[in-house]
Amino acid sequence: IMKLRVLGCSGGIGVGLRTTSLLVDDDVLIDCGSGVGDLTLDQMRKIRHIFLTHSHMEHFAFLPLLVDSIFDTIKEPIVIHGQPETIAALQEHIFNWVIWPDFAKLPTLEKPVMRYEVMQAGEIYRLNGRSLEMIRVNHIVPCVGYRVDGGSGAFAFSGDTSTQDNFWETLNRYESLDLLIVEAAFANSEQELSIKAGHYTPTLLGADIAKLRHYPKVFISHTKPGQEELIVKECQQAIADREIMSLFGGEEFTL
């Protein structure tokens, strides 16, 4: 049995809002947004792998603070998985000794607190009975979603994306999908901005989700703060043949 805890799923911040971070069992994170800040130090120390979707800040913002908080108390480095462009962005712009120390070299070169492991879209990483497939999606920087299979159940997370086929075609190759977390960042009234930013509106998502032959539970993530209810309502109208639900953060699923 695999457990999924939504630490954060908002497109922004505010009271009660946390940015994207999904905790799989107790040792894997997908993205490392501000939701990670709600974990205890003991829970942080259990994290062994972090799979990033892309290099935008709300999806990795708490990674520097996470490793800084536990660097002197863990025995094995946390493995940071990402596309080449994502890893390069972290190395050049974040862990560069200017914005933040390079924790891939601290506390020592021989025993760093974190290490990078480059993945390519389409690759499947197997970890203690679970498989995590990196799926290319359509955003303004190189970005991926993930399909995570624990043997007893599977979920998929779209990452940040707009209109495309690859995510849906990849999910359709499998026999089942129990849970789908998919973004809809902007309301329909902001479709022009949404397309420029590489995000779904409810209408755009409705056109794409029709490509999915599975009928999982569908939760809407990455909604713009203050427009959550409107966006989810528009999603429900655009996707009338599926059960569409809000994702608030704090939810726990067993798969």
Salt bridges, closest charged atoms under 4 A:
ASP25 OD2 - ARG130 NH1 2.87
ASP27 OD1 - ARG130 NH1 2.78
ASP31 OD2 - HIS59 ND1 2.75
ASP38 OD2 - ARG18 NE 2.82
ASP42 OD1 - ARG45 NH1 2.62
GLU58 OE2 - HIS59 NE2 3.29
GLU58 OE2 - HIS222 NE2 2.95
GLU92 OE1 - HIS93 NE2 3.85
ASP102 OD2 - LYS105 NZ 3.85
GLU117 OE1 - ARG115 NH1 3.17
ASP149 OD2 - ARG147 NH1 3.19
ASP160 OD2 - HIS54 NE2 3.35
ASP160 OD2 - HIS59 NE2 3.08
ASP160 OD2 - HIS139 NE2 3.62
ASP160 OD2 - HIS222 NE2 3.33
ASP165 OD1 - LYS211 NZ 2.61
GLU183 OE2 - HIS199 ND1 2.50
GLU190 OE2 - LYS224 NZ 3.56
GLU192 OE2 - LYS196 NZ 3.83
ASP208 OD1 - LYS211 NZ 2.76
